[in-house]
């Protein structure tokens, strides 16, 4: 069975971009692949963070993943810092990575603009640690949203460089995109993202979600109710494609193009379908939050399963780069 790896940062409330762009896809893949999913806490400290709330954010993130269906009987779920070999391999990859390649990364440039006062080396090195996360499991596929394609391409490049220099070791993993790989925020312009303050939270109460949807940007060419809309330019329609059933998507598209339905009517259908899907997840989050040991035990056993895999891979890597001292064991 091919192996899959992907991760999510514990940086705050999970939004529906994360959900349809990544998490829901992760759940769909568990029956076809050996799946390893990670709460990437070392990635989360590349921006300023509150240390006191980090553990809560890690557990909250894992709780949501489990509520969505990523339970230990179906996949491996663990926390990045619980398997320190990830950072060890990242250091090794640092030593074969040209600085210029990292400086060219789109996410680094964007985050650099957002965090001008804190452009730290970790922010620059983020894709190297991500490459280590993936390659340490020799994963063949990486299910991510569209914003992460460049990082997975970089990861393939790292694998190529390492293999050329030290002999074939790592596969070159491929991106797997979900059917909704890029959800824009309620502003209709930028990627839905916590830092842009344009998110719809997966755990937000229905009334709050409706308030956000009601005022969310739609097709910019549609000024009046009687104007025909252009669904291909409308983020609400993209969300329909992620949440509504095929016949409703077709109806909505047709009715929008002919001005048979207004934007509010269209949003009402989306809202109904969205709540139908995320309501049960919210209920499961509440149930699981009542038994935190269910989550901590899953993460503990997940890390143990990972350590078995990475121990062998790191042995191979240390040996290939010449730092494995056989005499140490004796
Ligand atoms: N808007 C999105 N549409 C589709 N997929 C998305 N992902 C994130 N935003 C969207 C995918 O979710 C997975 C986890 O991503 P992450 O942990 O890197 O979260 P994020 O991108 O940091 O979330 P934010 O809200 O965008 O945080 P900030 O504002 O801090 O940058 C990934 O597979 C990602 O592609």
Boltz pocket constraint, residues with backbone or C-beta under 6 A from the ligand:
constraints:
  - pocket:
      binder: B
      contacts: [[A, 7], [A, 8], [A, 9], [A, 10], [A, 11], [A, 15], [A, 17], [A, 18], [A, 19], [A, 20], [A, 21], [A, 22], [A, 23], [A, 143], [A, 144], [A, 145], [A, 146], [A, 147], [A, 148], [A, 180], [A, 181], [A, 182], [A, 183], [A, 184], [A, 191], [A, 192], [A, 193], [A, 194], [A, 195], [A, 196]]
      max_distance: 6.0
